[in-house]
Amino acid sequence: MDLWIMRKWEKRYDISCIRHGVRLRCDKNIDPEVRRACIEFCKWLRSKYEFSMRVPIYLKDSVTIKAMDGEMVSATFQKKNFKYRGNKKRGSIDLTP
């Protein structure tokens, strides 16, 4: 099962109701070459894969950041909790944080 090419999610919700795609945000002090390479990589990702949910990527100018639990880490992932709103019968639902 390849999650990247599965289309079952289209039956579950209407992509026009939610934010989707990859978004890259960079701190001001990020090396320009690193920033350029990441932008090119995100362009490639968008051309190869469809992101049905918003995937924000933040590049920070420090070696470590403080995670939500207070631990100093080099990377972190935040899962958003979505509330279900919509009409199941029509297959159109709005997933909002």
Backbone torsions as a table, in degrees:
resi	resn	phi	psi	omega
1	MET	NA	122.0	178.9
2	ASP	-104.9	106.6	-176.7
3	LEU	-61.8	-27.3	-177.5
4	TRP	-72.7	-25.0	-178.6
5	ILE	-108.9	-2.3	177.2
6	MET	-66.3	142.4	-178.8
7	ARG	-116.9	9.5	-177.2
8	LYS	-61.6	-27.7	-178.6
9	TRP	-62.2	-26.5	-178.7
10	GLU	-62.8	-27.9	178.4
11	LYS	-78.7	-18.3	-174.5
12	ARG	-89.5	-34.5	180.0
13	TYR	-156.0	160.2	-178.9
14	ASP	-91.1	118.0	-175.4
15	ILE	-63.5	-22.3	-179.9
16	SER	-71.5	-12.6	-177.8
17	CYS	-88.5	-12.5	-175.9
18	ILE	-131.4	162.5	173.7
19	ARG	-74.5	140.9	-178.2
20	HIS	-145.4	168.3	179.3
21	GLY	101.6	177.9	178.7
22	VAL	-102.2	132.0	178.1
23	ARG	-125.0	129.1	-178.9
24	LEU	-110.2	126.8	176.6
25	ARG	-123.4	133.0	-176.6
26	CYS	-123.6	141.1	169.9
27	ASP	-66.4	158.3	-177.0
28	LYS	-62.7	-32.3	-174.0
29	ASN	-90.9	12.1	177.4
30	ILE	-69.1	137.0	178.6
31	ASP	-55.5	131.0	-177.6
32	PRO	-57.4	-34.8	179.6
33	GLU	-70.4	-38.2	176.5
34	VAL	-65.3	-44.0	179.2
35	ARG	-60.6	-46.6	179.7
36	ARG	-60.7	-44.5	-180.0
37	ALA	-63.0	-40.4	179.5
38	CYS	-67.7	-38.7	176.8
39	ILE	-62.8	-44.4	177.9
40	GLU	-62.6	-40.4	178.6
41	PHE	-63.9	-41.7	178.4
42	CYS	-64.8	-37.6	176.1
43	LYS	-61.8	-43.2	178.3
44	TRP	-63.2	-45.0	178.1
45	LEU	-56.2	-47.2	-179.4
46	ARG	-61.8	-33.2	-179.1
47	SER	-74.8	-24.1	-176.2
48	LYS	-99.5	-29.9	-172.7
49	TYR	-132.4	150.8	175.0
50	GLU	-102.3	127.8	179.3
51	PHE	-104.3	103.9	-175.9
52	SER	-76.0	-14.5	175.5
53	MET	-123.3	151.6	178.7
54	ARG	-64.9	131.3	175.8
55	VAL	-121.2	96.0	177.9
56	PRO	-83.8	138.3	178.2
57	ILE	-123.0	125.1	-179.8
58	TYR	-114.0	123.8	174.6
59	LEU	-99.1	118.5	-178.0
60	LYS	-101.2	153.3	-177.9
61	ASP	-91.9	18.5	177.5
62	SER	-121.5	158.6	-179.1
63	VAL	-70.3	-39.0	179.2
64	THR	-127.5	157.4	175.0
65	ILE	-131.5	160.5	179.6
66	LYS	-90.1	121.4	178.6
67	ALA	-74.0	170.6	-178.4
68	MET	-61.2	-26.7	179.1
69	ASP	-88.4	3.7	177.0
70	GLY	94.2	-9.3	-179.1
71	GLU	-75.9	142.9	176.2
72	MET	-84.6	122.7	-174.3
73	VAL	-134.5	164.4	177.8
74	SER	-91.2	-19.1	178.2
75	ALA	-156.0	157.5	178.5
76	THR	-149.1	160.1	178.4
77	PHE	-130.6	132.8	177.3
78	GLN	-114.2	125.5	175.6
79	LYS	-97.6	127.5	178.4
80	LYS	-86.8	142.2	173.2
81	ASN	-93.4	125.3	-177.5
82	PHE	-106.5	143.8	174.3
83	LYS	-96.6	139.8	178.1
84	TYR	-86.0	127.3	172.8
85	ARG	-142.2	131.8	177.0
86	GLY	145.6	-168.1	-176.6
87	ASN	-110.5	108.4	-179.5
88	LYS	-62.5	-36.7	-175.0
89	LYS	-62.2	-36.1	-179.4
90	ARG	-88.2	-8.3	179.4
91	GLY	81.0	8.4	-178.8
92	SER	-107.1	115.0	176.9
93	ILE	-130.0	154.6	179.5
94	ASP	-113.2	115.4	178.9
95	LEU	-99.7	107.4	-178.9
96	THR	-120.6	141.5	-179.0
97	PRO	-68.8	NA	NA
